[in-house]
Amino acid sequence: MSVGAYGAKGFDRRTWLAALVVVALFHVVWEGHGVVDPAFRNPDVAGIAYNARLLVSGGLPYVDSAEIKPPGAFLLFAPFLAVGGMRLVWAVATLWGIALSLATGALAATCFGQRAGPRAAVLHATWAVLATDGDINYSFWMALPFTLSAACACSAVTTRSTKHRRIAWVLCGALALFAVSIKPSAWTLLGVFALLAARELIQRRAAVVLEAYVAGFSGALLAAALIALPYVMRGELKALALGLANVSTFGKEYVSVVANAYGGRLHAMFAGLPCLAERLSGPIAFALAGCAGLFERRARSPLVLGVVAFSLAALFGVAYTLRFFSHDDAQLLPALAVVAVRPQGLVAALLDWLTPFPRLAVVAPALLGVGAGYPDYRQRRDYVHFMGERDHMVEAICDRLAPVLPPKEPVLAWGWHAWSVYEHCGRRAPGRVFKVLAHVTTLNTNTCNNGFGPIKLRDGPAPARFLRELEEHPPSLFLWSNYFEEMGSDPLRQFDELERFVATRYAIVDVRGPFVAMLRADLANPERFASASVGTSPRPTLRPCDDR
């Protein structure tokens, strides 16, 4: 039975166009706000922007910046950031979100039949903000190639066209490698490929499996070559290799922090799973409803195995890092939407009942999706506004200090909340380290908003090396945030040499919210800053700047 013959009369262009309109409307709401107000609602995005700016100016991550993230997101940001700044990045993000919902629909159509496609696309669009907090960090960008790669793999094993199959596998490999280059947890796609290959072998099509692996590997090599191209052109391929090795090292440390706290990786994984149920209660309930009637003897879908494999890969990918942050759910959400529209499930039965009313073909899943996501929308909205307001404070500090900041002199952020100072002030860090978290301090210990102890100063030569960078190129602005204190303790209290450096060379000129802005003494005019407003949020005097 062909894919298009299951559950529908082939490809329904009108239904897909209607679904596209509905999907676009939701994503304009979820991501379009960034075009109007391109604030950093997740400081990780500011880290992406910093490395993208390096690429635009001829620099390279891992060479000109110390980084523990893979390079895919930096390369993706760079051209859009160069042409139109963060507003253009947000515009592209809106299109990216639309494409992700449509890719979810394509996967559903391939595995469950054409009727399932628009339904899954619309459901995903209604829930998308639940997994992104309305922001565009690594998980957001990874989810599209992750889902598209799985859709291409499923398409390759259901098509009768040899040409289509080969192209699909090439795209599958390229997209999978690209997804991993954005966020390593996408490696779980290997499970999808392995299960689909096993299916082909059971059907005694070993030649097709060999062809698939050759084509997929070729696609991955092509993607790898494009990612490595900036390093090859600069003769820094070794630096890329060392940088990726460093990414792997920190990744293992990142996981071990939580695994050790729980007494084992498996224990940590099961302890974190309730976080998914709390944040995605509606989508998970819909997915469970889609699983209802699992053993009904009805017409088989074209490729149920594809949905099973993708769902397992997505779930394991979310659980793999053991952190269970809300943005990690972007990897899982497409699978929940696809499972929810399973033709034998309860959600599909309800939508089938409404099918005699053509105008409800995409309106019904939109209404059901909004109903399932509604309890969590307000929490996401509040988080977006909360983080946006904090970023506006950083922007206001940079705007106020712009007249006294020398054009080419560096600035420095202390704490996760302050990372956007580089983009807002338009300046780099004094050396390779622009975010002290993980490089100068130990890694954060929080998972699902629970912690296992404060962040501390890192052992070894890293802190001393960082201080030398500051002494060689003292930043014009030192922006302190209370992030480390919120995590339990500020490592600055343990760094005596840096405390003295700040206390003797910097003066507080602005205090607002969780931020304390300190200018280098030769730039701080006491009369000017004494009479200026320093914000309305009361803050205690920053201890490192006390005369002691």
C-alpha positions in Angstrom: 0.0 0.0 0.0 1.4 3.4 -0.9 1.9 6.1 1.7 -0.6 8.4 0.2 -3.3 5.7 0.1 -3.4 5.3 3.9 -6.1 7.3 5.7 -6.6 9.9 2.9 -7.0 10.2 -0.8 -3.4 11.0 -1.6 -1.8 14.4 -1.1 -4.3 17.1 -0.3 -2.8 20.4 -1.3 -5.6 22.5 0.1 -5.3 21.0 3.5 -1.6 21.4 3.6 -1.8 25.0 2.5 -4.4 25.6 5.2 -2.1 23.9 7.7 0.8 26.1 6.5 -1.2 29.3 7.2 -2.1 28.1 10.7 1.4 26.9 11.5 2.8 30.3 10.3 0.4 32.2 12.5 1.5 30.4 15.6 5.2 30.8 14.9 4.8 34.5 14.1 3.5 34.7 17.7 6.1 32.4 19.3 9.2 33.8 17.5 8.1 36.9 15.7 8.3 39.0 18.9 12.1 38.8 18.5 11.9 40.9 15.3 10.2 43.7 17.3 12.3 43.2 20.5 15.5 41.2 19.8 16.4 40.8 23.4 18.4 37.8 24.6 15.9 35.8 26.6 18.4 33.0 27.1 22.0 34.2 27.6 23.2 31.0 25.7 22.0 32.8 22.5 24.3 35.7 23.4 27.2 33.1 23.4 26.2 32.0 20.0 26.1 35.6 18.8 29.6 36.2 20.2 31.1 33.4 18.2 29.1 34.4 15.1 30.5 37.9 15.4 34.0 36.3 15.5 33.4 34.5 12.2 32.0 37.7 10.6 35.1 39.6 11.6 37.5 37.0 10.4 38.0 35.2 13.7 37.3 31.6 14.6 35.7 29.9 17.6 38.3 27.7 19.5 41.1 29.9 18.1 39.9 33.4 19.2 37.5 32.2 21.8 37.4 29.5 24.4 34.3 27.5 23.7 32.7 24.2 24.9 29.9 24.1 22.3 30.1 22.7 18.8 30.3 25.2 15.9 27.1 24.5 14.0 25.0 27.3 15.6 27.8 29.8 15.2 28.1 29.2 11.5 24.3 29.3 11.1 24.0 32.7 12.9 27.0 34.4 11.2 25.6 35.4 7.8 22.3 36.6 9.2 23.9 38.5 12.1 26.3 40.2 9.7 23.5 41.3 7.3 20.7 42.3 9.6 21.7 41.8 13.2 19.6 40.0 15.7 16.3 41.2 14.2 17.1 39.3 11.0 18.2 36.3 13.1 14.8 36.3 14.7 13.1 36.6 11.4 15.0 33.6 10.2 14.1 31.8 13.4 10.4 32.4 12.7 10.8 30.7 9.3 12.9 28.0 11.0 10.1 27.3 13.5 7.6 27.0 10.6 9.9 24.6 8.8 10.2 22.5 12.0 6.4 22.1 12.3 6.1 21.2 8.6 9.0 18.7 9.0 7.0 17.2 11.8 4.0 16.9 9.5 6.2 15.4 6.7 7.4 12.7 9.1 3.9 11.9 10.2 2.7 11.7 6.6 5.5 9.4 5.7 4.9 7.0 8.6 1.2 7.3 9.1 -0.3 8.5 5.8 -1.1 11.9 4.3 -4.0 12.7 6.6 -1.7 12.6 9.6 0.7 15.2 8.2 -1.2 18.5 8.5 -2.5 17.4 11.9 0.9 16.8 13.3 2.2 20.0 11.8 -0.5 22.1 13.4 -0.3 20.3 16.8 3.5 20.9 16.9 3.0 24.6 16.0 0.5 25.1 18.9 3.0 23.5 21.4 6.3 24.8 20.0 6.7 27.6 22.6 6.5 25.1 25.4 9.8 23.6 24.4 11.7 26.8 23.6 10.6 29.4 26.2 10.1 31.7 23.2 13.8 31.7 22.6 16.3 30.5 20.0 19.1 28.6 21.7 20.9 25.5 20.5 18.0 23.1 21.0 15.7 25.2 18.9 18.1 25.2 15.9 19.0 21.5 16.3 15.4 20.3 16.2 14.8 21.1 12.6 17.7 19.1 11.0 17.1 16.4 13.7 13.5 15.9 12.6 14.2 16.4 8.9 16.9 13.8 8.9 14.5 11.2 10.4 11.8 12.2 7.9 14.3 11.7 5.0 15.3 8.3 6.4 11.7 7.2 6.6 11.0 8.5 3.2 14.0 6.6 1.8 12.6 3.3 3.0 9.1 3.8 1.8 9.8 5.2 -1.7 9.9 3.0 -4.8 12.1 5.5 -6.7 15.8 4.7 -6.6 16.7 8.3 -7.3 14.5 9.5 -4.5 15.9 7.0 -2.1 19.5 8.0 -2.8 18.9 11.7 -2.5 16.9 11.1 0.7 19.8 9.2 2.3 22.4 11.8 1.2 20.2 14.5 2.8 19.7 12.3 5.8 23.4 12.0 6.5 24.1 15.7 5.9 21.2 16.8 8.1 22.2 14.4 10.9 25.8 15.7 11.0 24.5 19.3 10.9 22.2 18.6 13.8 25.1 17.0 15.9 27.2 20.1 15.0 24.6 22.3 16.7 23.9 20.0 19.7 25.6 16.7 20.2 22.5 15.0 21.7 21.3 14.6 18.1 23.6 11.6 17.8 20.7 9.4 18.9 19.5 9.5 15.3 21.9 6.6 14.8 19.2 4.5 16.5 16.7 5.5 13.9 19.1 4.5 11.1 20.0 1.2 12.8 16.3 0.1 13.2 15.4 1.1 9.7 18.5 -0.8 8.4 17.4 -3.9 10.4 14.0 -3.7 8.8 15.6 -3.7 5.4 17.8 -6.6 6.3 14.9 -8.6 7.5 13.3 -8.1 4.2 16.5 -9.4 2.6 17.5 -6.1 1.0 21.2 -5.9 2.0 22.2 -4.1 -1.1 19.7 -1.3 -0.3 21.2 -1.0 3.2 24.7 -0.8 1.8 23.6 1.9 -0.6 21.9 3.8 2.2 25.0 3.8 4.4 27.3 4.9 1.5 24.8 7.7 0.5 24.3 8.8 4.2 28.0 8.8 4.9 28.6 10.9 1.8 26.1 13.4 2.9 27.7 13.6 6.4 31.1 14.1 4.8 29.7 17.0 2.7 28.2 18.6 5.8 31.5 18.1 7.7 33.5 19.7 4.9 31.3 22.8 4.9 31.6 23.2 8.6 35.4 22.8 8.5 35.8 25.1 5.5 36.5 28.3 7.6 39.2 26.5 9.5 40.7 25.0 6.4 40.9 28.5 4.8 42.7 29.8 7.8 45.0 26.8 8.2 43.4 26.0 11.6 42.0 22.6 11.0 44.0 21.3 14.0 42.4 24.0 16.2 39.0 22.8 15.1 39.9 19.2 16.0 41.2 20.3 19.4 38.2 22.4 20.0 35.8 19.5 19.3 37.9 17.3 21.6 37.4 20.0 24.3 33.7 20.0 23.6 33.6 16.3 24.2 35.6 16.6 27.4 33.4 19.2 28.9 30.3 17.3 27.7 31.4 14.2 29.7 32.1 16.4 32.8 28.7 18.1 32.3 27.0 14.7 32.5 29.1 13.4 35.3 28.2 16.3 37.6 24.6 15.1 37.8 25.2 11.4 37.4 27.6 11.5 40.5 25.0 13.5 42.5 22.3 10.9 41.9 24.6 7.9 42.4 24.6 6.8 38.8 23.5 7.8 35.3 20.4 5.6 35.2 19.2 6.9 38.6 19.7 10.5 37.4 17.8 9.8 34.2 14.7 8.4 35.9 14.9 11.2 38.5 14.7 13.8 35.7 11.8 12.2 33.7 9.1 13.7 35.9 10.3 17.1 34.7 9.0 16.2 31.2 5.6 15.3 32.6 5.4 18.6 34.5 6.3 20.8 31.5 4.7 18.9 28.7 1.6 17.4 30.5 -0.7 18.2 27.6 1.4 17.0 24.7 2.3 13.8 26.6 -1.3 13.2 27.3 -2.1 13.6 23.6 0.8 11.2 22.7 -0.6 8.6 25.2 -4.0 9.0 23.7 -2.5 8.4 20.3 -1.1 5.2 21.6 -4.5 4.0 22.6 -5.8 1.1 20.6 -2.3 -0.1 19.9 -3.4 -3.7 19.3 -6.4 -3.0 17.2 -6.6 -5.1 14.1 -6.9 -2.4 11.5 -5.0 -1.3 8.4 -1.3 -1.0 9.1 0.4 2.3 8.7 3.2 2.5 6.1 6.0 2.8 8.6 5.1 2.5 12.3 8.7 1.5 13.0 9.9 5.0 11.9 7.7 6.7 14.5 8.9 4.3 17.2 12.5 4.7 16.3 12.3 8.5 16.1 10.4 8.7 19.4 13.0 6.6 21.3 15.8 8.6 19.7 14.2 11.9 20.8 13.4 10.8 24.3 16.9 9.4 24.9 18.4 12.6 23.4 16.5 14.7 25.9 17.5 12.4 28.8 21.1 12.0 27.6 22.5 15.1 29.2 20.6 14.5 32.5 19.8 18.2 32.8 16.1 18.2 31.6 16.0 22.0 31.0 12.8 23.1 29.3 14.6 24.0 26.0 15.8 20.4 25.7 12.2 19.4 25.1 12.5 20.9 21.6 14.0 17.6 20.5 11.1 15.6 21.9 8.1 17.7 20.9 8.0 16.6 17.2 7.8 13.0 18.3 5.0 13.7 20.7 3.0 15.5 17.9 3.5 12.6 15.5 2.6 9.9 18.0 -0.5 11.9 19.0 -2.0 11.7 15.4 -1.5 8.0 15.1 -4.5 6.9 12.9 -5.7 4.2 15.4 -5.4 6.6 18.4 -8.1 8.5 20.3 -7.0 12.0 19.0 -7.2 10.8 15.4 -10.6 9.3 16.1 -11.9 12.6 17.3 -10.4 14.5 14.4 -11.9 11.9 12.0 -15.3 12.5 13.5 -14.8 16.2 12.6 -13.6 15.5 9.1 -17.1 15.9 7.5 -16.6 19.6 8.2 -13.8 20.6 5.8 -13.2 23.9 7.5 -12.3 22.1 10.7 -9.6 20.0 9.0 -6.8 22.1 10.5 -8.9 24.3 12.9 -9.8 21.3 15.0 -6.2 20.2 15.7 -5.3 23.8 16.4 -8.0 24.1 19.0 -7.2 20.8 20.6 -3.5 21.7 20.6 -4.1 25.1 22.3 -6.3 23.3 24.9 -3.5 20.8 25.7 -0.9 23.5 25.9 -2.9 26.2 27.6 -1.9 25.5 31.3 1.8 26.1 30.5 1.5 29.2 28.2 1.4 31.7 31.0 4.5 30.3 32.7 6.4 30.5 29.4 5.2 34.0 28.8 6.3 35.1 32.3 9.7 33.6 31.8 10.2 35.3 28.4 9.3 38.7 29.9 11.4 38.1 33.0 14.6 37.2 31.0 13.8 39.9 28.5 13.7 42.6 31.2 17.0 41.5 32.5 18.6 41.7 29.1 17.1 45.2 28.6 19.0 46.2 31.8 22.3 45.1 30.2 21.4 47.0 27.0 20.6 50.1 29.0 23.9 49.9 30.8 25.8 49.7 27.5 23.7 52.6 26.1 24.5 54.7 29.1 28.2 53.9 29.1 28.7 54.0 25.4 30.2 57.6 25.4 33.0 56.6 27.8 33.8 53.1 26.4 36.8 53.3 24.1 35.9 51.8 20.7 38.3 48.9 20.6 38.8 48.2 24.3 37.3 44.9 25.7 34.5 44.4 28.2 33.9 41.4 30.5 30.9 39.6 31.7 30.9 37.8 35.1 28.0 35.3 35.3 25.6 33.8 32.8 23.1 36.6 33.0 25.7 39.1 31.7 26.8 37.4 28.5 24.8 39.8 26.3 27.1 42.7 27.3 29.4 41.8 24.3 26.6 42.2 21.7 25.0 45.2 23.3 28.3 47.0 23.9 29.7 45.8 20.5 33.0 44.7 22.0 34.9 41.5 22.7 36.4 40.0 25.8 40.0 40.7 26.9 41.2 37.3 25.8 39.8 34.0 24.6 37.6 33.5 27.7 34.4 35.5 27.3 32.2 33.4 29.6 33.9 32.4 32.8 31.4 29.6 33.5 33.1 26.3 32.8 36.4 27.9 31.8 37.4 29.7 35.0 34.8 28.1 37.3 33.3 24.6 37.6 30.2 23.7 35.6 26.7 24.6 36.8 25.1 21.8 38.8 21.5 22.5 38.4 19.1 20.1 36.6 15.4 20.7 36.1 15.9 23.8 38.3 17.4 21.8 41.2 21.0 22.1 42.2 23.6 19.9 43.9 26.0 22.5 45.3 27.5 25.9 44.4 29.7 26.6 41.4 33.4 26.9 42.5 36.6 28.2 41.1 38.2 25.7 38.8 41.3 23.9 39.9 44.5 24.0 37.8 46.0 26.8 35.7 42.9 28.2 34.1 42.1 30.9 36.7 45.6 32.3 36.7 45.7 32.2 32.9 42.5 34.1 32.8 43.8 36.7 35.2 46.9 37.2 33.0 44.6 38.0 30.1 42.8 40.7 32.2 46.1 42.2 33.3 47.4 42.4 29.8 44.2 43.9 28.4 42.1 45.3 31.3 38.5 45.5 30.3 37.0 48.9 30.1 33.7 47.6 31.7 33.4 44.7 34.2 29.7 43.7 34.3 29.0 41.6 37.4 25.8 39.6 37.7 24.4 37.7 40.6 24.1 34.4 38.6 26.7 32.6 40.7 25.2 33.8 43.9 21.8 32.4 42.7 23.6 29.1 42.2 24.9 29.1 45.8 28.1 31.0 45.9 30.2 33.4 43.8 33.6 31.9 42.8 34.9 35.5 42.8 35.0 35.3 46.6 37.5 32.5 46.2 39.6 34.3 43.7 41.7 36.7 45.8 43.9 38.0 43.0 40.9 38.9 40.9 39.2 40.5 43.9 42.2 42.7 44.4 42.4 43.5 40.7 38.8 44.6 40.6 38.9 46.5 43.9 41.9 48.5 43.0 41.2 49.3 39.3 37.4 49.6 39.0 34.6 51.8 40.3 30.9 51.1 40.4 29.0 53.4 38.1 25.7 51.6 37.6 23.6 49.2 39.6 20.3 47.8 38.3 18.5 44.6 38.9 21.0 41.7 39.3 23.8 43.7 37.6 26.6 45.9 38.9 28.6 47.8 36.2 32.1 48.8 37.0 34.3 51.0 34.8 38.0 51.0 34.8 39.2 53.8 37.1 40.8 55.9 34.3 37.4 56.0 32.5 35.1 56.7 35.5 34.3 60.3 36.1 33.1 60.6 39.7 31.1 63.8 39.1 29.4 62.4 36.1 28.4 59.1 37.6 27.6 60.5 41.0 24.7 62.5 39.6 23.4 59.9 37.2 20.6 57.4 38.0 21.8 53.9 38.7 18.4 52.2 38.3 15.6 51.6 40.7 16.4 48.1 41.9 18.3 48.3 45.2 21.4 46.2 45.4 24.1 45.8 48.1 27.5 47.2 47.3 29.5 44.6 45.5 32.0 43.1 47.9 35.0 42.8 45.6 35.0 46.6 45.1 35.0 47.4 48.8 38.2 48.9 50.1 39.7 46.1 52.2 
